[in-house]
């Protein structure tokens, strides 16, 4: 049970960042469809920022293993 919680906690921030990228892309596209003047911003969001969700979801799938592999001693070195 504790390991499952650790996996959830370790993936929480990358998951929220990925969700924000996808949701932001959705609303920028919706705004651009309603007002063509917003198209350049929507294009920037979709082409430059939205692809960041892929590596963020890879971090979510990794779980806590990568987080707990780093020892406190390694952080001090």
C-alpha positions as CSV (number, residue, x, y, z in Angstrom):
1,X,0.0,0.0,0.0
2,X,2.8,2.5,0.9
3,X,4.6,1.8,-2.4
4,X,1.4,2.6,-4.3
5,X,1.0,5.9,-2.4
6,X,4.6,6.7,-3.1
7,X,4.0,6.1,-6.8
8,X,1.0,8.4,-6.8
9,X,2.8,11.1,-5.0
10,X,5.8,10.9,-7.2
11,X,3.7,11.2,-10.3
12,X,1.3,13.9,-9.1
13,X,3.2,17.1,-10.1
14,X,4.2,15.8,-13.6
15,X,0.6,14.6,-14.1
16,X,-0.8,18.0,-13.2
17,X,1.7,19.7,-15.5
18,X,0.8,17.4,-18.4
19,X,-2.9,18.0,-17.8
20,X,-2.4,21.8,-17.8
21,X,-0.6,21.5,-21.2
22,X,-3.5,19.6,-22.7
23,X,-6.2,21.7,-21.1
24,X,-4.4,24.9,-22.2
25,X,-4.1,23.6,-25.8
26,X,-7.8,22.8,-25.8
27,X,-8.9,26.3,-24.6
28,X,-6.4,28.1,-26.9
29,X,-7.8,26.2,-29.8
30,X,-11.4,26.9,-28.7
31,X,-10.6,30.6,-28.4
32,X,-8.9,30.6,-31.9
33,X,-11.9,29.1,-33.5
34,X,-14.1,31.8,-31.9
35,X,-11.7,34.7,-32.8
36,X,-9.2,34.3,-35.6
37,X,-7.0,37.0,-34.0
38,X,-6.1,34.5,-31.3
39,X,-4.8,31.9,-33.8
40,X,-1.1,32.9,-33.5
41,X,-1.2,32.3,-29.7
42,X,-3.1,29.0,-30.2
43,X,-0.6,27.9,-32.8
44,X,2.3,28.7,-30.5
45,X,0.7,26.8,-27.6
46,X,-0.2,23.8,-29.7
47,X,3.1,23.5,-31.5
48,X,5.6,24.6,-28.8
49,X,4.0,23.8,-25.4
50,X,1.6,21.0,-25.9
51,X,4.2,18.4,-26.9
52,X,5.8,18.8,-23.5
53,X,3.0,16.5,-22.1
54,X,4.7,13.4,-23.6
55,X,7.8,13.4,-21.4
56,X,5.8,14.6,-18.4
57,X,3.6,11.5,-18.7
58,X,6.7,9.3,-19.0
59,X,7.7,10.7,-15.6
60,X,4.2,9.8,-14.2
61,X,4.6,6.2,-15.5
62,X,8.0,5.9,-13.9
63,X,6.5,6.2,-10.5
64,X,8.6,6.5,-7.4
65,X,11.5,4.3,-8.5
66,X,13.5,7.2,-9.9
67,X,12.7,9.5,-7.0
68,X,13.8,7.0,-4.3
69,X,16.9,5.8,-6.2
70,X,18.6,9.1,-5.3
71,X,20.2,8.9,-1.9
72,X,20.6,11.9,0.5
73,X,24.4,11.3,0.2
74,X,24.2,11.7,-3.6
75,X,22.4,15.0,-3.2
76,X,25.2,16.3,-1.0
77,X,27.9,15.3,-3.4
